Every structure is written in C-alpha cells, then in structure tokens.
C-alpha cells in the first residue's frame, strides 16, 4: 500500500495538451475520460486533441528543433539526469498513477518506474557519447569525416500497457540525440505521460522540445503529422496491423521509422531443464503485467517427458494468485485493460478447449465490477488452435507438448512474429544452438525476463524494425553525414 491519496495525486496530473511549453485546452474544449479498469469508474477528464491541435504540437517541435539540436550534449545529458533524479523522488506517485489508470499491481508498477527511469539515466549518459570518425581514405587522396546529427522532429506513439517505460524509452533517446518530440500516449492510459511531461518541465526542459497531445481520434490526428514533410522520424509501439498502416503513411516522406510490434513468444522447456527455474521463469514471462506485454510468453512448448509435471507445478502456482485492484495488499493479478481484452481471452481459451485442450485452473471471466479474467492454465493445446497463433495479451498460460529439438524449433518458428523467445535447458550446447536457430530478436536463456535499458530491444520479421535501448537506441534518432576533405599533406 501507499500513503499517497489517490484524489490528490489525480488532481495534480495536468488535464491539458502540452504544446510549446504551455498547458492548453483542446480546440473547441473537447474532452475525453480516463477510467480505472478495476472499477470502471471515471478517474479524470482530460483534453481530447483535434487535428489542428496535433499540427500545433508539430509546429512547436519544428520551431524548437534548431536551438535544441545545437544545444551542447552535456546540457542535454544534465537535463535528463535531473529528470531521472526527480523521477526517483516521485516514484511512488508514478507507481500509484499507473496502477489507477492501467490496473497493474502496485508492486509491478514500482518495478516499471525503476525500469522506465533507467532509460532516462542510460540516455543521459549516452548523450555525451555520440561520436564519429576521421581518417584517410584508402587511396590516400583525402580525409574522411563521418559525423552524427539529430534526424529532426520526431513523432512518438506509445501503447497503454507500460505507460511510463514506453514513454521514457522513446523520449529519452530522442532528446539525448538533439531531436524534438511530439508524443501521443494511448487513449486508455494517458495520465502517466502527462505527469512525466510535467516532470520534464520541472527539470528545466526548454519550451517545445517535448510536446504531448491526448486524443480519442488517433488516426485522424496522427496522419496529418506523419504526412507533414517537416517530420523526420516516427516511432511506434503497438499492434502489427496498426504499424503496417503507419509505415504506409511514413513512406510518403521516407521517414526514419522504429516499429516495436506484436509478438508470439515461444517458451521452450527441454527435458533436461531445471523445472524449478523453468516454473519460476514461466510465471514471470507469462503473468508479469497481467500477461499484457508484447514480451509475454504466448506458447509454452514443453518436452513430452516433463510436460505433465510442468503443467502440475504451474497450475499449483497459478491457483495461489490473488486477483483484485492493484492497490490491494497481496494482489498479483489486476484487471485486463477493457472488455475487449476479456472477450479475446475467453474466445482463445474456448477455441482451445473445443479442439481438445484441458483447462487445469481458471478459464473464465470474473463477474462483478472491472474487467477481470481469472489466471488460467490450458494444457495439451493442439496445433492449429487460435491461442497458438494469436497474441493472447492476458493471464492465460497455454501448453503444447513436443517430441525433440527439431520439433520444438519448428513449432517455435511457425509464426510471422519474432520478438522474443525463452529457452530452459541445462545443456550449454543446446542453448547455443537455440540462439542460432530461433527466429527472434531477443532471447532469454534460463531467464523469464529479458528487458533492460542497456540492451537493444526489438524483433525480427513482423515484430518490427529498429531497436530501443542500449547503445543502439540513440542511433535511431541520428543520421550519418560523410565529408571528404582534400589530403592535407
């Protein structure tokens, strides 16, 4: 529990659009409401941006770009460091705010604050390390200078499931690189981004460097921004179908794009795995954030010799989970984000059962206020089931048996997605083979959580383009210039 009063915290969150360093009402006074998914109650009414508001945000970012791009890297770094320190001071406020608007348990929200803050600290350190190279060309006729420059105004679109971390993961490298930003948080969870913009303002962020708009008409407001020739960068985290549409729009301006899209993560347990480690990893990989993560394990591919024991152990663990509002003591499973998420989980479980799978615990929505679905284990899932093809995005652990290593790899790679995979084995050579054979941009080897601010986050195939975090993350916001000078000798 926290001693912070919810009503006081919500009152301190801005309700306007942050454009050019000012908090403004939306054109025509339009508003939208934000609800607590655990209760269905309205928690705040905020501005609902129009296309004109979106263009005003882009105007502000364009106007601020030349000065910000010319700001010394050390100044950009120090601003980010001040923001990190403020975030640590206000960590309980941010954690509670995320629990209210998104539903995750408070303990997990605190973990997200720590994770999200690391992107601010990491890129504060990377800002001063942007470098190039200088040297003779092979012919000896001149000198080559390779330099890095901010790509320009950037449009950032974040999802609802990690309201702080998805914002910091995009904003921090952008402003570290010298770019200015327009960011659109998800309609369902916009309050954390608004509160973070207020924090940046308190840290001394110059006007127009970061601009935030919230809207219920995302496509109508976003498309003119993406098609505007002044925009030079688009970063999006969300579903693959939406990402594909945004890529089509971005093609007109040949924008630099970063796309972190859908996943269908395999979690492979070999017969030589340490089952205690595998079960612990499975609980983390599946039920973190109520299963609402693109990195969540979606298909538990377990060797036939250990599948029954694995299913028994995870079922015992899942039966002990407490469901409720994330602010309550001991709660490990909060609500799903809305009714559609509950209906999707129910439909996927129903299809699996119709095809012969067995529900060992859970398997239904929970009646009453809020959008809760019982933590669920589904064993003996048959190939061809929808639950093995679609991203579940809920607290449902689906188990499918396999016969041998080739069979496991075939099942794991049988998807258009390639974000992350998890492998549990005590055989070092097998683990090394899995690194080579699994078609994913990230992998956890005997680990159920892979995300880290110092590591490049991103996928292969339909799971996206580009990387966020790590040394690679800042380069998404930089462009390279090569200059040839005559031989000075």
C-alpha positions as CSV (number, residue, x, y, z in Angstrom):
1,X,0.0,0.0,0.0
2,X,1.0,3.7,-0.3
3,X,0.3,6.7,1.8
4,X,-0.4,8.9,-1.2
5,X,-4.1,9.9,-1.5
6,X,-5.5,9.0,-4.9
7,X,-7.7,12.1,-5.3
8,X,-4.8,14.4,-4.5
9,X,-2.5,12.6,-7.0
10,X,-5.1,12.7,-9.8
11,X,-5.7,16.4,-9.1
12,X,-2.0,17.1,-9.6
13,X,-1.9,15.5,-13.1
14,X,-2.4,18.1,-15.9
15,X,-5.5,17.7,-17.9
16,X,-4.5,19.8,-20.9
17,X,-2.3,19.4,-24.0
18,X,1.4,20.3,-23.5
19,X,2.3,22.3,-26.6
20,X,5.2,24.8,-26.8
21,X,5.8,24.6,-23.1
22,X,2.2,25.6,-22.3
23,X,-0.8,23.5,-20.9
24,X,-3.7,24.2,-23.3
25,X,-7.3,23.1,-23.7
26,X,-8.2,21.2,-26.9
27,X,-9.7,23.1,-29.8
28,X,-13.4,23.5,-29.1
29,X,-12.9,22.4,-25.5
30,X,-13.2,18.7,-26.4
31,X,-12.5,16.3,-23.6
32,X,-12.2,12.5,-23.0
33,X,-12.5,10.5,-19.9
34,X,-9.9,8.1,-18.4
35,X,-11.3,5.1,-16.4
36,X,-9.9,2.7,-13.7
37,X,-10.2,-0.7,-15.3
38,X,-10.6,-2.3,-11.9
39,X,-13.8,-0.5,-11.1
40,X,-14.9,1.1,-14.4
41,X,-15.1,4.5,-12.6
42,X,-14.0,7.7,-14.3
43,X,-10.8,9.0,-12.7
44,X,-10.1,12.1,-14.7
45,X,-11.4,14.1,-17.7
46,X,-8.6,15.5,-20.0
47,X,-8.2,17.3,-23.3
48,X,-9.2,15.5,-26.5
49,X,-7.0,16.8,-29.3
50,X,-8.2,17.7,-32.8
51,X,-6.1,17.5,-36.0
52,X,-5.4,21.3,-35.5
53,X,-4.1,20.6,-32.0
54,X,-1.8,17.9,-33.4
55,X,-0.4,20.2,-36.0
56,X,0.2,22.9,-33.4
57,X,2.3,20.4,-31.4
58,X,4.3,19.6,-34.6
59,X,4.7,23.4,-35.2
60,X,6.2,23.8,-31.7
61,X,8.6,20.8,-32.2
62,X,9.7,22.2,-35.6
63,X,10.3,25.7,-34.1
64,X,12.3,24.3,-31.2
65,X,14.5,21.9,-33.2
66,X,17.3,24.2,-34.4
67,X,18.1,25.5,-31.0
68,X,17.8,22.1,-29.3
69,X,19.9,20.4,-31.9
70,X,22.6,23.0,-31.3
71,X,22.5,22.6,-27.5
72,X,25.7,21.0,-26.2
73,X,25.4,17.3,-25.5
74,X,26.4,17.9,-21.9
75,X,23.5,20.2,-21.3
76,X,21.1,17.7,-22.8
77,X,22.7,15.0,-20.6
78,X,22.3,17.1,-17.4
79,X,18.7,17.8,-18.1
80,X,18.0,14.1,-18.4
81,X,19.9,13.4,-15.3
82,X,17.8,16.0,-13.4
83,X,14.7,14.2,-14.8
84,X,15.9,10.9,-13.6
85,X,16.5,12.3,-10.1
86,X,13.0,13.8,-10.0
87,X,11.5,10.5,-11.2
88,X,13.2,8.7,-8.3
89,X,11.9,11.3,-5.9
90,X,8.3,10.8,-7.2
91,X,8.4,7.1,-7.8
92,X,5.5,6.3,-5.5
93,X,3.3,8.8,-7.2
94,X,4.1,7.4,-10.7
95,X,3.6,3.8,-9.5
96,X,0.2,4.6,-8.0
97,X,-0.9,6.6,-11.1
98,X,-0.1,3.6,-13.4
99,X,-2.0,1.2,-11.1
100,X,-5.0,3.5,-11.2
101,X,-5.2,4.0,-15.0
102,X,-3.8,0.7,-16.2
103,X,-4.6,-1.8,-13.5
104,X,-1.2,-3.5,-12.8
105,X,-0.5,-4.4,-9.2
106,X,1.3,-1.7,-7.3
107,X,4.5,-3.8,-6.8
108,X,4.8,-4.3,-10.5
109,X,4.1,-0.6,-11.1
110,X,7.0,0.2,-8.8
111,X,9.1,-2.1,-11.0
112,X,8.1,-0.2,-14.1
113,X,9.1,3.1,-12.5
114,X,12.6,1.7,-11.9
115,X,12.7,0.2,-15.4
116,X,11.4,3.3,-17.1
117,X,13.7,5.6,-15.1
118,X,16.7,3.6,-16.3
119,X,16.1,4.7,-19.9
120,X,16.3,8.3,-18.7
121,X,19.5,7.7,-16.8
122,X,21.0,5.5,-19.6
123,X,20.4,8.0,-22.3
124,X,21.6,10.9,-20.1
125,X,24.9,9.0,-20.2
126,X,24.7,8.2,-24.0
127,X,24.0,11.9,-25.0
128,X,27.6,12.9,-24.4
129,X,29.0,9.8,-26.2
130,X,27.7,10.5,-29.7
131,X,30.8,10.2,-31.8
132,X,32.0,9.9,-35.4
133,X,35.4,9.0,-37.0
134,X,38.1,10.6,-39.0
135,X,40.8,9.1,-41.2
136,X,42.4,8.8,-44.6
137,X,40.6,7.2,-47.5
138,X,42.2,4.0,-48.9
139,X,43.6,5.8,-51.9
140,X,45.4,8.4,-49.7
141,X,43.9,11.3,-51.6
142,X,41.8,12.8,-48.8
143,X,40.4,12.5,-45.3
144,X,37.0,11.1,-44.4
145,X,35.0,12.7,-41.7
146,X,31.9,10.7,-40.5
147,X,29.6,12.6,-38.2
148,X,26.3,12.0,-36.5
149,X,23.4,14.6,-36.4
150,X,19.9,14.6,-34.9
151,X,17.4,13.4,-37.5
152,X,14.9,16.1,-36.7
153,X,11.4,16.4,-35.2
154,X,10.1,13.0,-34.1
155,X,6.6,11.7,-33.6
156,X,6.3,9.1,-30.9
157,X,3.2,6.9,-30.4
158,X,3.1,4.7,-27.2
159,X,0.8,1.9,-26.1
160,X,-1.3,1.6,-22.9
161,X,0.4,-1.4,-21.2
162,X,3.6,0.3,-19.9
163,X,2.6,3.9,-19.6
164,X,5.9,5.2,-18.2
165,X,8.5,2.9,-19.7
166,X,7.2,3.2,-23.3
167,X,7.3,7.0,-23.0
168,X,10.8,7.2,-21.4
169,X,12.2,4.6,-23.8
170,X,11.3,6.9,-26.7
171,X,11.6,10.4,-25.3
172,X,15.0,10.0,-23.6
173,X,17.0,8.9,-26.6
174,X,15.2,11.4,-28.8
175,X,16.1,14.4,-26.7
176,X,19.5,13.0,-25.9
177,X,20.3,12.9,-29.6
178,X,19.1,16.5,-30.1
179,X,15.7,15.8,-31.6
180,X,12.4,17.5,-30.6
181,X,9.3,15.4,-29.9
182,X,5.6,15.1,-30.3
183,X,4.3,12.2,-28.3
184,X,0.8,10.7,-28.3
185,X,0.1,8.3,-25.4
186,X,-2.7,5.8,-25.7
187,X,-6.2,7.0,-25.0
188,X,-6.7,4.4,-22.3
189,X,-3.6,5.3,-20.2
190,X,-2.6,8.9,-21.0
191,X,-2.2,10.3,-17.4
192,X,1.3,8.9,-16.8
193,X,2.7,10.6,-19.9
194,X,1.1,13.9,-18.9
195,X,2.6,13.6,-15.5
196,X,6.0,12.8,-17.0
197,X,5.8,15.9,-19.2
198,X,5.1,18.0,-16.0
199,X,8.3,16.4,-14.5
200,X,10.3,17.3,-17.6
201,X,9.0,20.9,-17.3
202,X,10.1,20.9,-13.6
203,X,13.6,19.6,-14.7
204,X,14.0,22.7,-16.9
205,X,13.1,21.3,-20.3
206,X,13.0,24.2,-22.9
207,X,9.7,25.0,-24.5
208,X,8.7,23.0,-27.5
209,X,11.3,20.2,-27.1
210,X,8.7,17.8,-25.9
211,X,5.0,18.2,-26.8
212,X,2.2,15.9,-25.7
213,X,-1.3,15.5,-27.0
214,X,-4.1,13.1,-26.0
215,X,-6.9,12.2,-28.2
216,X,-9.8,9.8,-28.8
217,X,-9.4,10.1,-32.6
218,X,-5.8,8.9,-33.0
219,X,-5.8,8.2,-36.7
220,X,-7.4,11.5,-37.7
221,X,-4.9,13.5,-35.6
222,X,-1.8,11.4,-36.3
223,X,-2.0,11.0,-40.1
224,X,-1.5,14.7,-40.9
225,X,1.5,14.8,-38.6
226,X,3.1,11.8,-40.3
227,X,2.4,13.1,-43.8
228,X,3.9,16.6,-43.0
229,X,7.2,17.0,-44.7
230,X,8.7,18.7,-41.7
231,X,8.5,15.5,-39.6
232,X,11.6,13.3,-40.0
233,X,11.1,10.4,-37.5
234,X,8.3,8.1,-36.5
235,X,8.5,5.7,-33.6
236,X,5.5,3.4,-32.8
237,X,4.9,0.6,-30.3
238,X,1.7,-1.3,-30.8
239,X,0.0,-3.9,-32.9
240,X,1.4,-5.1,-36.2
241,X,-1.7,-4.1,-38.3
242,X,-1.6,-0.5,-37.0
243,X,2.2,-0.5,-37.5
244,X,1.7,-1.5,-41.1
245,X,-0.7,1.3,-41.7
246,X,1.7,3.8,-40.2
247,X,4.5,2.5,-42.3
248,X,2.4,3.1,-45.4
249,X,1.8,6.7,-44.3
250,X,5.5,7.2,-43.4
251,X,6.6,6.0,-46.9
252,X,5.4,9.3,-48.4
253,X,8.0,11.3,-46.6
254,X,10.6,8.5,-46.4
255,X,10.6,8.8,-42.6
256,X,13.1,7.1,-40.4
257,X,10.9,4.6,-38.6
258,X,11.1,2.5,-35.5
259,X,8.4,-0.1,-35.1
260,X,8.0,-2.3,-32.0
261,X,5.1,-4.5,-33.0
262,X,3.3,-7.7,-32.0
263,X,4.8,-10.9,-30.5
264,X,4.0,-14.6,-30.2
265,X,6.8,-15.6,-27.8
266,X,7.7,-19.3,-27.5
267,X,8.8,-20.6,-24.1
268,X,10.6,-23.9,-24.6
269,X,11.2,-26.3,-21.8
270,X,13.5,-29.2,-22.6
271,X,13.5,-32.5,-20.7
272,X,16.9,-31.6,-19.1
273,X,15.6,-28.3,-17.8
274,X,15.7,-27.4,-14.1
275,X,11.9,-27.4,-13.6
276,X,12.1,-25.2,-10.5
277,X,13.8,-22.5,-12.6
278,X,11.5,-23.2,-15.6
279,X,8.4,-22.7,-13.5
280,X,9.7,-19.6,-11.9
281,X,10.6,-18.2,-15.3
282,X,7.2,-19.2,-16.7
283,X,5.3,-17.3,-14.0
284,X,7.4,-14.2,-14.7
285,X,7.3,-14.5,-18.5
286,X,3.5,-15.1,-18.6
287,X,1.9,-13.2,-15.7
288,X,4.0,-10.1,-15.5
289,X,1.8,-7.1,-16.3
290,X,-1.2,-9.4,-16.2
291,X,0.1,-11.1,-19.4
292,X,-0.4,-7.8,-21.2
293,X,3.1,-7.4,-22.7
294,X,4.5,-7.9,-26.1
295,X,7.3,-9.9,-24.5
296,X,4.8,-12.2,-22.6
297,X,5.3,-15.9,-23.3
298,X,2.5,-16.9,-25.5
299,X,3.2,-20.6,-26.3
300,X,4.7,-22.9,-23.7
301,X,6.4,-25.6,-25.7
302,X,7.3,-28.4,-23.3
303,X,9.0,-31.7,-23.9
304,X,6.6,-34.6,-23.6
305,X,8.7,-36.3,-20.8
306,X,8.2,-33.4,-18.5
307,X,5.0,-31.7,-19.7
308,X,2.7,-33.3,-17.1
309,X,4.9,-32.3,-14.2
310,X,5.4,-28.8,-15.6
311,X,1.7,-28.4,-16.1
312,X,1.0,-29.6,-12.5
313,X,3.6,-27.2,-11.0
314,X,2.5,-24.1,-12.9
315,X,-1.2,-24.9,-12.1
316,X,-0.4,-25.1,-8.4
317,X,1.3,-21.7,-8.6
318,X,-1.4,-20.0,-10.6
319,X,-4.1,-21.3,-8.2
320,X,-2.4,-19.3,-5.5
321,X,-2.6,-16.0,-7.4
322,X,-4.8,-13.2,-5.9
323,X,-7.0,-11.2,-8.2
324,X,-8.1,-7.7,-7.4
325,X,-7.5,-4.0,-7.7
326,X,-3.7,-3.4,-7.9
327,X,-3.7,-1.2,-4.8
328,X,-4.9,-4.0,-2.5
329,X,-2.4,-6.0,-0.5
330,X,-1.2,-9.2,-1.9
331,X,-2.8,-8.8,-5.4
332,X,-0.8,-10.3,-8.2
333,X,-3.3,-10.2,-11.0
334,X,-5.1,-7.0,-11.8
335,X,-7.8,-6.3,-14.4
336,X,-7.4,-6.5,-18.1
337,X,-7.5,-3.2,-19.8
338,X,-11.1,-3.4,-21.1
339,X,-14.0,-5.6,-22.1
340,X,-12.5,-6.4,-25.5
341,X,-9.4,-7.9,-23.8
342,X,-11.6,-10.1,-21.6
343,X,-13.6,-11.3,-24.6
344,X,-10.5,-12.1,-26.5
345,X,-9.0,-14.2,-23.7
346,X,-12.3,-16.1,-23.4
347,X,-12.5,-16.7,-27.1
348,X,-9.0,-18.1,-27.3
349,X,-9.5,-20.4,-24.4
350,X,-12.8,-21.6,-25.7
351,X,-11.3,-22.4,-29.1
352,X,-8.5,-24.4,-27.5
353,X,-10.9,-26.4,-25.4
354,X,-13.1,-27.2,-28.4
355,X,-10.1,-28.6,-30.1
356,X,-9.3,-30.9,-27.1
357,X,-7.2,-28.8,-24.6
358,X,-7.8,-29.1,-20.9
359,X,-8.2,-26.1,-18.5
360,X,-6.5,-27.0,-15.3
361,X,-7.3,-23.8,-13.5
362,X,-9.2,-20.6,-14.3
363,X,-10.7,-20.4,-17.8
364,X,-13.4,-17.7,-17.3
365,X,-14.1,-14.0,-16.8
366,X,-14.7,-12.9,-13.2
367,X,-18.2,-11.5,-12.6
368,X,-18.6,-8.1,-11.0
369,X,-17.1,-4.6,-11.4
370,X,-14.0,-4.2,-13.5
371,X,-12.6,-6.2,-16.4
372,X,-11.1,-9.3,-14.7
373,X,-10.2,-12.6,-16.2
374,X,-9.1,-15.5,-14.0
375,X,-5.4,-16.5,-14.2
376,X,-5.6,-19.6,-16.4
377,X,-3.6,-22.7,-17.4
378,X,-4.6,-24.6,-20.5
379,X,-2.8,-27.9,-21.1
380,X,-2.4,-30.2,-24.1
381,X,-3.2,-27.5,-26.6
382,X,-3.5,-28.9,-30.1
383,X,-1.5,-27.4,-33.0
384,X,-3.8,-25.2,-35.1
385,X,-5.5,-23.7,-32.1
386,X,-6.0,-19.9,-32.3
387,X,-4.3,-19.5,-29.0
388,X,-1.0,-20.6,-30.6
389,X,-1.3,-18.2,-33.5
390,X,-2.7,-15.0,-31.9
391,X,-1.1,-12.9,-29.2
392,X,-3.2,-13.6,-26.0
393,X,-2.4,-10.4,-24.1
394,X,-4.0,-11.8,-20.9
395,X,-3.2,-14.1,-18.0
396,X,-3.5,-17.4,-19.9
397,X,-0.7,-20.0,-20.0
398,X,-1.1,-22.4,-22.9
399,X,1.0,-25.6,-23.0
400,X,1.7,-27.7,-26.1
401,X,4.0,-30.8,-25.9
402,X,6.9,-31.5,-28.3
403,X,8.9,-34.6,-29.1
404,X,12.5,-33.5,-29.9
405,X,14.7,-30.4,-30.5
406,X,13.8,-30.1,-34.2
407,X,10.1,-30.4,-33.3
408,X,10.5,-27.6,-30.7
409,X,12.2,-25.3,-33.1
410,X,9.6,-26.0,-35.8
411,X,6.7,-25.1,-33.5
412,X,8.6,-22.1,-32.1
413,X,9.4,-20.6,-35.5
414,X,5.9,-21.3,-37.0
415,X,4.8,-17.7,-36.7
416,X,5.1,-14.5,-38.6
417,X,6.3,-12.8,-35.4
418,X,9.8,-12.8,-34.0
419,X,10.1,-10.6,-30.9
420,X,11.4,-12.7,-28.1
421,X,11.9,-16.4,-27.1
422,X,12.6,-18.2,-23.9
423,X,14.5,-21.4,-23.5
424,X,15.1,-23.5,-20.5
425,X,17.8,-26.2,-20.7
426,X,20.8,-27.2,-18.7
427,X,22.7,-28.3,-21.8
428,X,25.1,-25.5,-22.9
429,X,25.5,-26.7,-26.4
430,X,21.7,-26.9,-26.9
431,X,21.3,-23.4,-25.5
432,X,23.9,-22.2,-28.0
433,X,22.0,-23.9,-30.8
434,X,18.8,-22.3,-29.8
435,X,20.5,-18.9,-30.0
436,X,21.3,-19.7,-33.6
437,X,18.0,-21.4,-34.6
438,X,15.2,-19.4,-33.1
439,X,14.0,-16.5,-35.3
440,X,13.6,-13.8,-32.6
441,X,15.3,-10.5,-32.0
442,X,15.7,-11.3,-28.3
443,X,16.1,-14.5,-26.2
444,X,16.0,-15.4,-22.5
445,X,18.2,-18.5,-21.9
446,X,17.1,-19.8,-18.5
447,X,15.6,-16.4,-17.8
448,X,12.0,-15.3,-17.8
449,X,12.5,-11.5,-18.2
450,X,14.9,-10.0,-20.8
451,X,14.2,-6.3,-20.8
452,X,17.0,-3.9,-19.8
453,X,17.7,-0.3,-20.6
454,X,21.3,-1.2,-21.6
455,X,20.1,-3.8,-24.1
456,X,18.8,-3.4,-27.6
457,X,15.0,-4.1,-27.5
458,X,13.3,-5.2,-30.8
459,X,12.2,-8.0,-33.0
460,X,12.6,-9.8,-36.3
461,X,10.0,-10.5,-39.0
462,X,6.6,-8.9,-38.4
463,X,7.6,-7.9,-34.9
464,X,9.2,-4.7,-36.0
465,X,12.0,-2.5,-37.2
466,X,14.8,-0.8,-35.3
467,X,15.9,-1.1,-31.7
468,X,15.1,0.8,-28.4
469,X,17.6,0.9,-25.5
470,X,21.2,0.0,-25.4
471,X,23.9,1.8,-27.4
472,X,21.8,1.1,-30.5
473,X,18.8,3.1,-29.2
474,X,20.2,6.6,-29.7
475,X,21.2,5.9,-33.3
476,X,17.5,5.6,-34.2
477,X,17.4,9.4,-33.7
478,X,20.7,10.2,-35.5
479,X,21.6,10.4,-39.2
480,X,25.1,10.0,-40.6
481,X,27.0,12.5,-42.7
482,X,30.2,11.7,-44.6
483,X,32.5,14.6,-45.6
484,X,35.6,14.3,-47.8
485,X,38.4,16.8,-47.4
486,X,41.5,17.1,-49.6
487,X,44.7,15.4,-48.5
488,X,46.3,18.0,-46.1
489,X,49.8,16.7,-46.9
